[in-house]
Amino acid sequence: MAKYQIEVIPGDGIGPEITQAAIAVLDECEARYGLNFSYRFHDFSADLYRRTGRKITAEDMNEIGKSHAVLFGAMGLPDVRGPEGLELGAQVEMRAHYELTASLRPVRRFPGIETPVKAENIDMLVIRETSEGMFAGLHDQHEPSDTFASDRMTITRQGCEKLFDIAFSQARARRKRGTPGHVTLLHKSNALRSNVLMEKVFDEVAAQHPDIETAKYYIDLGSMYMVTNPEKFDVVVSENIFGDILSEIAAGLVGGLGIAPSADVSMTHGVFQPSHGSAPDIAGQGIANPTAMMLSAAMMLEWLGERHDDEHCTKAAHDIQAAVEKALADESTRTRDLGGTAGTQDVVDAVINALTTVAAA
């Protein structure tokens, strides 16, 4: 039996609640699929920074990086800012430290969930570049000023090649599961020099994968298509800040951020967290939707299964996804953001109960 060391960073607001929800599901998987998880918890929250000035360091990340994966809740409080005026977020530091090239953000329409669009067959993966782009200058020297501020967008060939290799690999893997296996680049090469290079490298990488169909749109037009015809997209890849925005548009198409998981990955490290924020206004009330966190845990298991050739992890990952779909089909287990009245624990119980049925199928 393989044993996996998981580093857990619950964070702020609803982060601790949804993290415990995901761990409850993982505990069920331990017993049901013969898995073995060991957890180590860390507080790198914005609240800790407010109280003590302590935040995550390179030494912390070096130690955490020795483990198999990181399960990350939600971090940040609107009124807690660093010296530059930006919200605190250990996940941003970790992306840079571990060179996490891509953030994988899948969205899928679940039966019975009300959405603002008519499309029925929405199943796409938005891949956000996370190591450069518009976030490249976060650690540039900053001189506080009330009259001038700037950020920079930097795109490199090396970063693009890594990003697009992941995109085409994901398209090929998704095709085996029934999606078209198609990659779309959304960019702004008509106005940004950095995106001219991004488009060029995309074409070069696409030529190395002739079995995968591709498309390219300017980000403004592509964003409109995502809303008016979301079924045309399978894998969507874009620059850092464009990808951040696109992933939330995509989440809105299927019911919101409460059911939108994510995984920030490289060839060696993986950080798994929901796409939503810390929602401090509902923290501690037992009403937070844990679905995105549970699906992020499933993505972690699938990643571990691939990296360690562990079919038990892979099976558990797929069954969690199926159990979530089964639970959401019952409107009595939908939380307020999905139009229901269920609480966090109601969803946890429903997913664990559904696992029994799914695992036996």
C-alpha positions in Angstrom: 0.0 0.0 0.0 1.5 3.3 -1.1 1.5 6.1 1.6 1.2 9.7 0.5 2.3 12.7 2.5 -0.1 15.6 1.9 0.6 19.1 3.0 -2.6 20.9 4.0 -3.0 24.7 4.0 -6.6 25.5 5.1 -6.2 29.3 4.8 -8.8 32.0 5.6 -12.5 32.4 5.7 -14.3 29.2 4.6 -11.0 27.6 3.8 -10.8 25.5 7.0 -14.4 24.3 6.6 -14.1 23.2 3.0 -10.7 21.6 3.7 -12.2 19.5 6.4 -15.0 18.5 4.1 -12.5 17.3 1.4 -10.4 15.4 4.0 -13.6 13.6 5.2 -14.1 12.4 1.6 -10.4 11.4 1.4 -10.8 9.5 4.7 -13.6 7.5 3.2 -11.4 6.8 0.2 -8.7 5.5 2.5 -11.0 2.8 3.8 -12.7 2.0 0.6 -9.8 1.9 -1.9 -6.9 0.9 0.3 -5.1 4.3 0.3 -3.0 5.8 3.0 -2.7 9.5 3.6 -0.6 11.3 6.1 -1.5 15.0 6.6 0.6 17.9 7.9 -1.2 21.2 8.5 0.2 24.7 8.1 -1.1 28.1 8.9 0.1 30.7 6.3 -3.2 32.6 6.4 -3.7 36.3 5.9 -5.1 36.3 9.4 -1.7 35.0 10.7 0.1 37.8 8.8 -2.3 40.4 10.3 -1.5 39.1 13.8 2.2 38.3 13.6 3.6 39.5 10.3 4.5 35.9 9.4 4.0 34.6 5.9 5.2 31.7 3.9 9.0 31.6 3.2 11.3 29.9 0.8 12.4 27.6 3.6 8.8 26.7 4.3 8.2 25.9 0.6 11.4 23.8 0.4 10.2 21.6 3.3 6.6 21.4 2.0 7.9 20.5 -1.5 9.4 17.3 -0.2 5.9 15.8 0.2 3.7 14.2 -2.5 1.2 17.1 -2.9 -0.4 20.2 -1.4 -4.1 20.5 -0.6 -4.9 24.2 -0.4 -8.1 25.7 0.9 -8.8 29.4 0.3 -6.6 32.3 1.2 -6.9 36.0 1.6 -8.8 38.7 3.4 -9.8 41.9 1.6 -8.6 44.1 4.4 -5.2 42.4 4.9 -2.6 43.7 2.4 1.1 43.6 2.0 3.4 46.7 1.7 2.6 47.0 -2.1 -1.2 47.1 -1.3 -1.8 43.6 -2.7 -3.8 40.8 -0.9 -1.7 38.1 0.7 -1.7 34.7 -1.1 0.7 31.9 -0.4 -0.5 30.2 -3.6 1.1 32.9 -5.7 4.4 32.4 -3.9 4.2 28.7 -4.4 3.5 29.0 -8.1 6.8 30.9 -8.5 8.8 28.8 -6.1 7.8 25.4 -7.6 7.7 26.7 -11.2 4.1 25.6 -11.5 3.7 26.3 -15.2 0.0 25.7 -15.6 -3.2 25.9 -13.6 -5.7 23.3 -14.8 -9.3 24.5 -14.3 -11.9 22.1 -15.5 -15.6 22.9 -15.7 -18.5 20.6 -16.5 -22.2 21.1 -16.5 -23.8 18.9 -13.9 -27.4 17.6 -14.6 -30.0 19.6 -12.7 -27.8 22.6 -11.9 -29.3 25.8 -13.1 -27.0 27.9 -15.4 -27.4 31.2 -17.3 -26.8 29.5 -20.7 -28.8 27.1 -22.8 -25.9 24.8 -23.8 -26.2 21.3 -22.3 -22.9 19.7 -23.1 -20.3 22.0 -21.5 -17.1 20.1 -20.6 -14.0 22.2 -21.0 -10.6 22.6 -19.4 -9.2 26.1 -19.1 -5.4 26.1 -18.7 -4.0 29.3 -17.2 -0.3 29.9 -17.5 0.9 30.8 -14.0 4.7 31.5 -14.1 4.9 34.6 -16.2 2.5 36.7 -18.3 1.0 39.7 -16.5 2.2 38.4 -13.2 5.8 38.3 -14.2 6.7 41.5 -12.5 5.2 40.8 -9.1 8.7 40.8 -7.5 10.0 43.8 -9.4 11.3 46.6 -7.3 8.3 48.7 -6.4 8.4 52.4 -5.5 5.2 53.5 -3.9 3.6 56.4 -5.8 0.2 58.2 -5.9 0.8 59.3 -9.5 2.2 56.3 -11.4 2.1 52.5 -11.2 2.9 49.8 -13.8 2.9 46.1 -14.2 4.6 44.1 -17.0 3.7 41.2 -19.2 6.5 38.9 -20.1 6.2 35.8 -22.3 9.1 33.4 -22.9 9.6 30.7 -25.4 10.5 28.2 -22.7 7.4 29.0 -20.7 5.2 28.7 -23.7 6.6 25.4 -24.8 6.0 23.9 -21.3 2.5 25.4 -21.3 1.5 24.1 -24.7 3.0 20.7 -24.1 0.7 20.4 -21.1 -2.3 21.6 -23.2 -1.8 19.1 -25.9 -1.1 16.3 -23.5 -4.4 17.1 -21.6 -6.3 17.2 -24.9 -5.1 13.8 -25.8 -5.9 12.4 -22.4 -9.4 14.0 -22.4 -10.1 12.6 -25.8 -9.7 9.1 -24.3 -12.5 10.1 -21.9 -14.8 11.2 -24.7 -14.2 14.9 -25.4 -13.1 16.1 -28.8 -9.4 16.4 -27.9 -9.2 20.0 -29.3 -7.0 22.9 -28.2 -7.9 26.6 -28.5 -5.5 29.4 -27.9 -7.0 32.7 -26.7 -4.5 35.6 -27.1 -4.0 39.2 -28.1 -1.3 39.1 -30.7 -2.9 42.0 -32.6 -2.0 44.4 -29.8 0.6 42.9 -27.5 4.2 42.0 -28.7 4.4 39.3 -26.0 1.4 37.6 -27.5 2.9 37.6 -30.9 5.6 35.3 -29.5 3.0 33.2 -27.7 1.0 32.6 -30.9 4.2 31.8 -32.8 5.2 29.1 -30.3 1.7 27.7 -30.2 1.8 27.2 -34.0 5.2 25.4 -33.7 4.0 23.1 -30.9 0.7 22.4 -32.7 2.7 21.3 -35.7 4.3 18.6 -33.5 0.8 17.2 -32.6 -0.9 16.8 -36.0 -3.5 14.4 -34.4 -4.9 17.3 -32.3 -7.1 19.9 -33.9 -6.5 23.5 -32.9 -8.1 26.9 -33.1 -7.0 30.5 -32.2 -9.1 33.6 -31.3 -8.3 37.0 -30.0 -9.2 37.0 -26.3 -12.1 39.5 -26.7 -13.7 37.5 -29.5 -13.0 34.2 -27.8 -14.5 35.4 -24.5 -17.7 36.1 -26.4 -17.7 32.7 -28.0 -17.2 31.1 -24.6 -20.5 32.6 -23.5 -22.5 32.3 -26.8 -21.2 28.8 -27.8 -19.4 27.2 -25.0 -19.8 23.7 -26.5 -17.2 24.5 -29.1 -14.4 24.5 -26.6 -12.5 21.5 -25.1 -9.1 22.6 -23.9 -8.6 26.4 -23.7 -5.1 27.8 -23.0 -4.1 31.4 -22.4 -1.8 33.8 -20.7 -1.8 34.2 -16.9 -4.3 37.0 -16.3 -6.4 36.2 -19.4 -6.6 32.6 -18.1 -7.6 33.8 -14.7 -10.5 35.7 -16.1 -11.5 33.0 -18.6 -11.6 30.3 -15.9 -14.2 32.3 -14.0 -16.3 33.0 -17.0 -16.2 29.2 -17.7 -17.2 28.5 -14.0 -20.1 30.9 -14.4 -21.4 28.9 -17.4 -21.9 25.8 -15.3 -23.2 27.2 -12.0 -20.4 29.2 -10.4 -17.1 29.0 -8.6 -18.6 26.7 -5.9 -18.2 23.7 -8.3 -15.0 24.8 -10.0 -11.8 23.0 -8.9 -8.2 23.6 -10.0 -4.7 22.2 -9.9 -1.5 24.2 -10.3 1.1 21.7 -11.6 4.6 21.2 -12.9 6.3 17.9 -13.7 7.3 17.5 -10.1 4.9 19.5 -7.9 1.1 19.9 -7.5 -1.0 22.3 -5.5 -4.7 21.6 -5.5 -7.4 24.1 -4.5 -10.8 25.4 -5.5 -11.0 28.3 -7.9 -13.1 30.4 -5.5 -11.9 32.7 -2.8 -12.2 32.7 1.0 -15.7 34.2 1.3 -15.1 35.5 4.9 -18.7 36.9 5.0 -20.1 33.3 5.3 -17.2 31.7 7.3 -18.2 29.6 10.3 -21.9 29.4 9.3 -21.7 25.9 7.9 -23.2 27.0 4.6 -20.1 27.0 2.3 -20.2 24.8 -0.8 -17.4 22.2 -0.4 -17.9 20.8 -3.9 -15.0 22.6 -5.6 -12.7 21.6 -2.8 -13.7 17.9 -3.0 -13.3 18.0 -6.8 -9.8 19.5 -6.3 -9.0 16.6 -4.0 -10.1 14.3 -6.8 -7.8 16.1 -9.1 -5.0 15.5 -6.6 -5.7 11.8 -6.5 -5.8 11.6 -10.3 -2.4 13.4 -10.5 -1.0 11.1 -7.8 -2.3 8.1 -9.7 -0.6 9.2 -12.9 2.7 10.1 -11.3 2.9 6.9 -9.2 1.1 4.5 -11.5 -1.4 3.9 -8.7 -4.7 2.6 -10.1 -6.3 2.9 -6.6 -5.8 6.7 -6.6 -7.1 6.9 -10.1 -10.2 4.8 -9.3 -10.9 6.9 -6.2 -10.5 10.2 -8.2 -13.0 9.1 -10.8 -15.5 7.8 -8.2 -15.4 11.1 -6.2 -16.2 12.9 -9.4 -19.1 10.5 -10.1 -20.3 10.7 -6.5 -20.3 14.5 -6.6 -22.4 14.4 -9.8 -24.8 12.0 -8.1 -25.1 14.1 -5.0 -25.7 17.3 -7.0 -28.5 15.6 -8.9 -30.6 15.7 -5.7 -31.7 19.3 -5.2 -31.9 18.7 -1.4 -28.1 18.6 -1.2 -27.4 21.8 -3.1 -26.0 24.7 -1.2 -27.3 28.3 -1.5 -25.0 29.3 -4.3 -26.7 26.6 -6.4 -30.2 27.6 -5.4 -30.7 25.1 -2.5 -30.6 25.2 1.2 -28.2 22.5 2.1 -25.3 23.1 4.5 -21.7 22.1 4.1 -22.1 18.8 6.1 -25.1 17.9 4.1 -23.1 17.9 0.9 -20.3 15.9 2.6 -22.7 13.3 3.8 -24.4 13.0 0.4 -21.1 12.6 -1.5 -19.8 9.9 1.0 -23.1 8.1 0.7 -23.0 8.3 -3.1 -19.5 6.8 -3.0 -21.0 3.6 -1.7 -23.2 3.3 -4.8 -20.6 4.5 -7.3 -17.8 2.2 -5.9 -20.1 -0.8 -6.1 -21.1 -0.2 -9.7 
